Amino acid sequence: MTQLPQSTERKMGLVIDLDTCVGCHACVISCKGWNTENYGAPLSDQDAYGANPSGTFLNRVHSYEVQPAPTDAHPAPAAQLIHFPKSCLHCEDAPCVTVCPTGASYKRVEDGIVLVNESDCIGCGLCAWACPYGARELDAAEGVMKKCTLCVDRIYNENLPEVDRVPSCVRTCPAGARHFGDLGDPDSDVSKLVAQREGMDLMPEMGTKPVNKYLPPRPKDQIEDQIDILAPLLAPIAEEPKGFLSWLDKTLEKL
C-alpha cells in the first residue's frame, strides 16, 4: 500500500465556476487531445463511430436541471440548468492512493498532484472503487488506470510560453470558468476567488479533503440590474435618416 505525504509544499488545483460554465465540453476535448499526445499511454476509444461507442476521458461534464428552494422573496424560483465538470480533485486524504497495492498511485510532495505510475499499474481497479467521485477510468486498450494529471507535463514546461503553462482545460475554456493555482497559498488568485465566492468542496462528508473547489451558481432570476452587453449595438444611430439614406427612404416611399 502507498503512504500519503504528511504535508505538501503546495496544493495545486482547479477552481471551477459553476455560475459561468456553459457546458460546451471544450475542456473535455482539449484534455483528451493533450493527454492522448503527451503524458502516459494514449486515451483510447472503442467503436468510436459504431453503435456502442466508449472511451477513456480524464474530464467529463454532466448537466443537471436544478430547482432552487423557494423563499419568502421568491416563492417560485425558476429552474436552472447547471453544467458540472468533474475530474480528479487531487484530495489531501486520497483513498485512491492508500488502497493501491503496487504503489502506482501516489501524491507528490512538491505540489500535491495525485498521479499514476503506469508502468507499475496492474489495472486491478481498486483505486477506482475507492474514489468517491468516479474520477478514475481504466483504459480498455492499455489496461492501466487513467486520471487527471493537472497537465503536469505542461505546467512546468519552460519551452511553452508562460500563458500556456496551465492545464489544457483551463487554457481552452472560452467562458473563463476554470482557474488554476496554489490553493495552499491564501494570497493566490484562486484562494482569493474561493474566499470571495464562498467556494465549496465536493461531497465534504466523505472526508477526502479535495483540493479542487467549486464556486456555486447564482440564481439567474434574482440578479438585479442585469446589463445587456448588446444594448450599445442595438441603439439607433439617428432618429431621422440623413444624406443618401434620407433620399433612399423618400424614393422607396413613392414606389
Secondary structure, DSSP 8 states (H G I E B T S, - for coil): -----S--S--EEEEEETTT-----HHHHHHHHHHHHSSSS---EESTTSSS-EE--S-EEEEEEE-----SS-SS---EEEEEEE-----TT-HHHHT-SSS-EEE-TTT--EEE-TTT-----HHHHH-TT---EE-TTT-SEE---TTHHHHT-TTS-GGG-S-HHHHH-TT--EEEEETT-TTSHHHHHHHHHT-B-SSGGG----S-EEE----GGG--S---TTHHHHS-S-SS--HHHHHHHHHHHH-
